[in-house]
Amino acid sequence: MKEAIQLLRDLIKTPSVSGNEDKTAGLLTEYLFRKTGIHPECIGNNIIAHKGPHRTGRPTVLLCSHHDTVKPSAGYTRDPYDPVIEEDTEGNLRLYGLGSNDAGASAVAMTEVFCSLNDLPYNLMLILAAGEENSDPAGIASVLPHYPGITCAIVGEPTGMQAAVGERGLLVLDGYVQGRSGHAARNDGINALYKALDDIDALRNFTFAENSAILGKIHLQVTQIQAGTQHNVIPGECRYVVDIRTTDACSNREIVEKLSRVVSGKLVPRNLANKASVTPEGHPLREALKKAGISTFVSPTTSDWMRLPCPAVKLGPGDSSRSHTPDEFIYLSELQQGIDVYKKVLTQLTL
């Protein structure tokens, strides 16, 4: 546990905002070699390690988390890169620092388990990814095409050591509505803002017929709108943004097609690849969770799971509500729990 705590403190001390993770990549590579003698492969700032030689004919289980962080949020009362350990009012030890909770503790716990487990009945693989926080194409998406044989995965994110067996996808649409500019005093022109409001009202009241047995309904929110240049000019163009949390009941492309039929303007998806993910009842991962006594839930937030081509669960130490917040922290007891639970699930897993 001392080594795990020190590794997490070293990661916190080393800035790794998305796109600038080279120093934490070097730190993790060196740590893995020192602990196991394994020379990890690096694709960009993604670290990939295999436990022992690949055994043909056996399934491959992936442990994956990320070592990049967001930028420090406003409101920090302490240095986000100073990994201070303090006792709270209830006597619990907290380790403060940017990325401690999201997802440093998961990455460290997975690294410790990867280093310690041997003689598993399957191939064990570890990916410590870059660029998760900003969906960087140079992140795990650049790694997976090189490893097509992954059977299933555990994704390390702060879930309170409950396991997410489903995760909503993310579809962001840019809405464009054209009108015709004119002088507001003359009541001349076609007001694109009014047309956009009609489209937004249609989206607000749209109901998807498709419901997921695990993820439920598709959630849609219009989150931004922009129109006009000055008070006396009727806007000739209006733009707005739609945030959609998708399910496995309807593909992203189908969602765009359905919504495009109810608006007058254009809806342009930023990315169709951020899919919803579900691991069904009866899958070996879910059976291993049951044996380990781990409760399950459905996650409203996205992760690198949406990029994986295989069944997975999302599981890790920490609390999602602490992510991206000032004075982020992890309890040291949570880090230990992460190590213990990952070991328990992996040793219970039968493929």
JOMOBEL-V97412 format. One line per field, one symbol per residue. phi: phi as a letter, one per 30 degrees, with the letter a starting at -180 (. if undefined). A space follows every 10 residues. Layout:
phi=???
This chain:
phi=.ddddddddd dddcebeejb cddddddddd dddddbidcd dbcicccbbb diddcdjcdc cccbbbcdbd deddjecbdd ccddcbcddc icdccckdid dbbedddddd dddedcdbhd dbdcbbbccc iddbhdeddd ddceedbdcd dabccdbdbi hccdcbbddb bccccbbcbb daddddhcjb dddddddddd ddddcdbddd bddcciddcb bdcbbbaica dccddcbbbb bccbccbdda dedddddddd dccdccbcdd acddddbbcd ejdedddddd ddicdbaccd ccadedcdcb dabcaadjbe dddicdheab dddddddedd dedddddddb c
